[in-house]
Amino acid sequence: NLKYWLLIALAFPLLQPARAQNPFITNQFTADPTARVFGDRVYVYPSHDIPCGPGRGKVGWFCMEDYHVFSSANLTDWTDHGVIVTQNKVPWVKPDSYSMWAPDCVLRNGKYYFYFPTTPRDTTQGKGFRIGVAVADKPTGPFVPQAAPIAGVHGIDPNVFIDKDGQAYLFWSQGNIYGAKLKENMLELASAPKTLGELPTKGLKEGPYVFERQGIYYLTYPHVENKTERLEYATSTSPLGPFTVRGVLMDESPTGCWTNHHSFLQFRNQWYLFYHHNDLSPRFDKNRSIRIDSVSFAADGSIRKVQPTLR
Ligand code: FUB
């Protein structure tokens, strides 16, 4: 009998809902988290890393075929709502390219717009990534992909910011970081893409995330100068800049995960940073897992450096 109770005691932690610890999603690999508050819940839209294999992506590289969405009312217990968009159901995507990279999702006029970068079947306008949109009535879908990617946008890592006056902006990266206004329909650009100011000229900058706090616009981005990405930020008085570099908000990984990709979220008067690391795959940094940490700001608006909370 003692054996029976011992077994129950050992199994009990496994039966508990996921707890707030890093990484906070452990039923699959996740990366590039964009977190949003819709209603009274937090929704996280990450990329979904899977191990590559014969006939599935390129061994040693990122391998991503679909997206899940997760939600929580308390940042502790998370629900996986399952697959919302999958590569071979998007009309313009190159089949089996396993390149469904970092997404974003915003709510506008009662519709949820899910933005994702991937490789197109039609390469007449260039071989690189394009950015598509899928639209839903609920944050968990079903999402209906548009027939074609957004015209005039070439690159990865879409991020949408809606300003207080209702104007929406799309940001993305292609070596440098670009931004443009979006039309009211959220599906087309309303202005020509532009660079955003005096950002670093050396090293890759990608994964832009823009937010506003107390009249300051923050452009935050991963930047790699050495081996791995550190998170940096710049500020401006307007969403399309010009932005001035302010510093580093999270240092490079000491254990060598090449990428870091993040979003900022204010939930119940506390700011949080969502980002990723390869906690569940220490030997292969293209199978990543998402983390949360709280963020604070100094009186002058600067972001205090975030120290990762480890498991
Ligand atoms: O997840 C694939 C790519 O790695 C993302 O698009 C980048 O931001 C980096 O995290």
Residues whose N, C-alpha, C, O or C-beta is under 5 A from the ligand:
A	BS01	FUB	A31 D32 S47 F62 W101 A102 I156 D157 E206 G207 T259 N260 H261
